[in-house]
Structure formats: C-alpha cells, structure tokens
C-alpha cells in the first residue's frame, strides 16, 4: 500500500546565516515524499519543466518514490522560489516566486494511483485538492495542509474541501485565522468541527500539538545543536506523520486507532523535521538512514518521558 503525495516539486534559492545556495531541489511534495519514504512507498503527483535535472530524478527514485505521476512540460520551467532567513531563522523574506509550469497545474492521477489508500494533499488550491480526492477509489485516509492565502481568499472552497479530510496539519497562526479563535484549544475544536477529526498544530521550534477525539498531546521541539536551514522542515514533519500512519496501515476512524499510534506519528514527524534542518535543502536525506531516525526517536522519547 502506497501514499499518494500531491503538491509542488520545485527549485529554491535560499540564504541563511550559514551560507547561500542559488538553486537546490525543493517543493512541498519533494520534502513530504522524501520524509515519508522512510516509512512507506510513496507516489508523487506534481509538475516540472524540462529543466528538471536527472540527478534530482535519481535522488527521488533512490528513495522508493514512484514518479509515474510527475508531469513534464516540454519547454517549461520548474517552479522556483527564493528567500532569505533572519539571523535567528524564525522569519524569512521571499525574494522571488516564479510559478512557471506550476501556475497551470491540474493534477491527474495515473490509473496505478487511484486505488491507493493514503492521500496527502499539499498546499495547492482547495478546489484542486478536492478534485484529486474525487479521483481516488477507496482511499481510507485523506488530509493535508493549507495556508493563509487559501483561508482568506478561498474560504468557501476550503471549507468544502475540509469536509472530506480526516486530518489537517497547519501552524498556530493558520489555526487562529481559520477558526477565528485566539486560544489554540478553542481553535482546534472549531477546526475539527469543519471535518478533520485529527488536527496537528505546528509551532516551529516550540513543537506541535495533536488533537484527536477530545484528547490532545503536546510535543516540544527537538533541541538541535544548530539549525542550518529550516526550509522544508514543516513538510518533512508532515511526511513523517503521514508516512508512519501509512506504513502501519492505520486509519483515523474513531475506534480504529490507538491514540498512542497518533502520538508516535507526531514524534516521528518532529524527528524528520529536525533532520531536515541540519543541512541545506534536501541534502540531509542523501545520507540519512532509518537507524538514525529510530535513534533520534528513542532520544526524543527519553527526553520527554516522565
């Protein structure tokens, strides 16, 4: 059983206090897929131009990521984003956004994808997210993320989309904006009433909060000796979370899931997000092993158990 990941495959230009890279592999679907691939087979639905490098195809393929759903646009250019981070890397300024072929992205699932049970919808227009869900035949776990732009300007579409979702991952400011509540517990209750029975509110370096079935679980951020580049960390968190659930063959229906499994999924999400920060872009995933992941999971457990 595989996880379908829909979203952006891109190139990024990033500057942090540790250095600058003018062009590196990025995009939400890339980070989610690489992270999730340590737990379950992944199939990607995205679009790139003919400037997409073979070495990047090879990297994704080496991680058991199926690229049958990767659409190539002849003569087109791949989505490009550039930004610079503040000294403490808690804030970033976008310098350039070139949507290129991503501007006309209409995700279409190959026949070999439609019967898979797990679906993660990356940060794209809510109507497109809903159209992908409608192409699936027998999916048992659907969710994804969104952002302020869709919450503000496409609220009606987003609310219709969320009715079909089992889980949602957003940050604290997005949770407040979507719910109209400042208190995160009150915000979570309102968001869950919109459709997703499971909500994870990401809080950056301060960790995350899981809400499910009237219960919640708080996890701190993983203390790293140094943060090199936080680009993609939230997407890697998402990949670890859904990848773990898919790898276990779980769904989120009431009575079908031990809450402890959801807690483990959140911890693995935190672990994967922390590894992402250790090098520029996806570079940490070129050498990362499952043994390292499980060792950090155990370390995380040791630091938080009481």
N, C-alpha and C positions, 0 to 999 in steps of 0.2 A: 504494500500500500504506500502511495506516494503523497507528498504535499505539493499542491499547486501554489506557486507564488506569482502574483501579478503586480507589475509596477515598473519602475524605471531602471534601466541599465544605462549608465552614463559615464562621462569623464568629468573629473573635478580638478580644479586648481585650488590649492589650499596653502595658506600661510599661517603658521603658529609661531610662538616664541622659540620653537626648536628648529625652525627652518621653513623652507618653501619648496613646494612641488608644483610645477606648472601644469602637469597633465597626468592624472592617475585614474585607474579604474574606480568607479563609484556607482551611485544609484541605489535607491532603497531595495529594489529586487535583488541586486547583487549582494548587498550585505545580509539581507534576510536569508537568502539562499545559502550563502557560504556558511553562515552560523547554523542554520537548521540542518545542513547536510551531515553534521557530525552525529545526528540522531536518527535521521530518516532519509530515504531517497527524495529528491526534490525535482520538480519540473517547472521551468520558468516560462512565463508569458510576458514578453517585452518587445521593444522595437529598437533597432540600431541602424546606423548608416553604414555605408561600405568603408568607412574609416575605422570600423571596429577591428582592433588588432587580433591577429591569430593567437598571439601569446595570451591574450585575455580569454579567448575561447578555450584555449588549452587549460588555463587555470581552473575555469568553471567545470570543464569536463573531467578534470582530475579529481574533483570533489564529488563525483557521482551525481552531477546536476545535469538533467536532461534538457537540451536546448532545442528540441523539436519545435517548441512554441516561440522561439526567438525569430521575429520577423526582420528581414534585411531589406532596406530600401535602397535600391540602386541609385547612385548619385547623391544620396542624402548624407547628412552629418548627424552623428550621435549627440544626444542631449549633453550640454556642457554647463557646469556651474562653477563659479569661482568665488571664494570668500576668504576673509582674514579674521582670525580669532583675537580676542583681547588678551592682555597679559596673563590673566588668571584662567583663560579659556572657558569662562562661563557665558560669554557673549561672543557673537560673531556678526560681521558685517558682510552682506552679499555684495560682491563687486560686479558680477556678471551672471546672467541667466540666459542661455540660448537654448530654447526648447527644441529647435531643429525638427527631426522626424517625430519626436515625442508630442509635438503640437497636434498632430493628426492621428494619434494612437487610438485605434479601435480594436481592443483585444479580442482575439478569436482563438478559441481552444482547439487544438488538433483533436481528431477523434480518439486518439490514445489517451487523452487527458480527462475526458468528460465523466468517466465513471470513478475517478479517484475520490476518496472520502474526505480529504482535508484541503481546505482552501484558505489562503491568506491573501487579502486584498490590500495592496499597498496604497500609498497616498495619491490617488487619482480622483477624477471627478466622480461624485457619488452615483450618477446615472450609469457610468461605465462600470463601476463596481457592481451595481445591480444587474447589469447586462451579463457580466461574467457569471454571476451566481445563477442566472437563468439558463446558462449553457450546461451547467453541471447536472448529472443524472445520478442521484443517490448520495450526494455529499452529506456527511453527518456532522461536520464541524466547520463553521464559516465565521470568519471575523477579519479584523484588520485594523487600520488606523485612519485618521483624518487630520485636518489642520484648520487653523483659524480662518483661512480664506473660504473653505467649503462651509464652515459653520456660519460665517457671517453672510456670505453671498448666495449660497445654495442650500439654505437651511431646510426648505421643504423637501428637496431631493434627498438630502442627507437623512432626514427623519424617516423617509420611506425606505431607504436603504438599511438603516439600523434595525428596522423591524425584523429583518431576515437574518440578523447576525447573532451568533452565540457568544462572541467575546469582542471586546474593544480595548485597544491599547492607545492611550493618549497621555499627554503631560498634564500637570496640575492647572496651568493657565487655560488649556483647552477644555478641561473638565468644568472649570468655573464658567467659561464662556458658553459652553453647550447647555449647561444646566441652569444658569442664572443664579447659582448659589456660590457664596464665597467659602463656606465651610465644606471641606472635602467629603466628609461623611454624608452630609445632606446632598451634595452634588452627586455623589456616587449613586444614592438611592434614586434620584431623578433620572440619571442616565440609564440605570438598569431598567427602569420602567419604560424606557424607549425601545427596548428589545433585547440588548445583550445581557444575558444572565450573569456573565463574568466580565468584570471590568478591572483593568490594571492601570493605575495612575502612576506614570513615571515621573520621578522627581530629580533626575540628573544625578549629581554627586551625592544627593541625600537619600537615594534609594528608590523604593517603589512601594505602593500599597495595592494589595489584591482584595477585591470584593467579590463574594460569591455566596448566594443562598443565605443572606442575612449575616454572614460572617466576614471578617476581614483579617488580613495578615500583613504586617509591616516588615519590610526588609531594608536594612541600611545599605548605603553604597559600599562597594568594595574599596578598601583603602589601598591604593597603589602607591608605589614609591615615586612614580612620576607619570603624569599624563602627557603623552607625546602628541596625539591628535585625536580629538573626540568625534571627528566626522564618522557618521555611521553607527555610533555606539547604541543609539536608541533602536535602530533597525536590527542590530545584532542581538539586542535584548529580545526583540520580538521573535527573531529566528530561533533563539534558544528556547523561548517559552513554547511556541507552537511546535517546534521540532521535537521537543521532549514529549509533548502530548501525542503527536502523531506517531512517534517511534514506539510508544507504549500501546498504541491502538485505542486511545481513550476518546470519549466524547464528554460534553459538559452537561448532559441532561441530568436533571435532579434525580438522585438515587443511583446514577450510573457511575459516579466518580467519588472516590475518597478525597476529601479536602486536602489530605496530606500530599496527594499527587499534584494538585494545583500549586501548593507551596513549593514543592520540588521544582516544578516548571518555572516558577518565578526566580528561584535561586539560580537555576541554570541560565535563565535569561540574564541575570545580573553578572554571572560569571562570563558569559560570552560578550556582553557589553564591555566588561573590564579588559578582556584580551584585546578587543578592537582598539582601545586607546593607547596601546603600548607601542605602536608604530604608525607610520603614515598610511592612510587608506586601508587597503586590504592586505598589506604586507605581512601582518602577523599570521594570517591564515595560510601563508605559503609554507610555514613550518609547524604550525600548531597541531598537536596530537590530542587524541581523545584521552590519553593518560594524563596529560597536563590539565585538561578540562576537569576530569574527575578529581585530581589532586586539589585543584583550587576549590571545587565544590566542597570537598571534605574540610579544607581550611576555613571556608566560609561558615560551614556548619559548626566547627569548633569555636569560632569567634562569636557566634550568636546564640549557642545553646546554653540554657541555664535551667 
